[in-house]
């Protein structure tokens, strides 16, 4: 009578589904690197489009790039350990390695940075909403604390199957992410639509573009956080939740860069508007509008500064009134010119 032999130490028994353990870690890592590539392209576009942004904005952009570069390097260490030197070792796959550092800890910190940035945008749009910005910031800080503490405990446990022992901190992290993103999307949508409806069609078009981008970007990160939470709570003892949580940090970093780079597309949409003019020969009066055409000069303003009279200059018999409309991240400069022609009949 033959007796089944036990597998060598460290190797998975035949009945164990190795793919269910290694698969989420592999897929999450691949998605992590794909989103990092998108982030690099976004930073490159930003560098070309906005070389004259202020120092704070540039530091924020390059912080996101360096921060996420460290994250993917740590991910590479785990990939080599899981699927290289420790390939086939079930105990090695159960060891999270440095995963808790670049997933919950660094992911929650990146989320905090981006969510605080959106809190600032909400405050600039409506200064009276400062208390609401503080509420969102408090939720974001709470999720960061949950992710940081949960990551530390997971690293100490050194067993991916025991991460559910830190469930309250994981819930705090993922629920806080989803709630903060939903609050940000709802708040900015309400404030932008309420302000934009009071103005002309071109202003409303830009407002709708900003609203659409805000809802889309925050909805993606909120959805991924909710999916992670469902997998974590609905499939205890598994590692399926690792896949979406691995990409949360990259999603937030890309959201930040997309928000910055969207100014170029808004600027393009405004400069593509036809040049409108009218000339009345009886009164010798000319009026028209011009839109600034230098995308590098578009400021990173998050407010809605309508009807700024600017300054009026009288030059060669022509009165030039400069009026600036700032919507979200885009400044439209309209110069209205009225005046009497010179003796030669030319402006």
Secondary structure, DSSP 8 states (H G I E B T S, - for coil): --------TTB--TTS-HHHHHHHHHHHHHHHHHHHHHHHHHHHHHHHH-TT--HHHHHHHHHHHHHHHHHHHHHHHHHHIIIIITTTBHHHHH--TTHHIIIIIHHHHHHHHHHHHHHHHHHHH-GGGHHHHHHHHHHHHHHHHHHHHHHHHHHHHT-GGGGGGGHHHHHHHHHHHHHHHHHHHHHHHHHHHHHHTTS-HHHHHHHHHHHHHHHHHHHHHHHHHHHHHHHHHHSTT--THHHHHHTHHHHHHHHHHHHHHHHHHHHHHHHTS---EEEETTTTEEEE------GGG-----SEEEEE---EEEETTEEEEEEEEEETTEEEEEEEEEE---TTS--
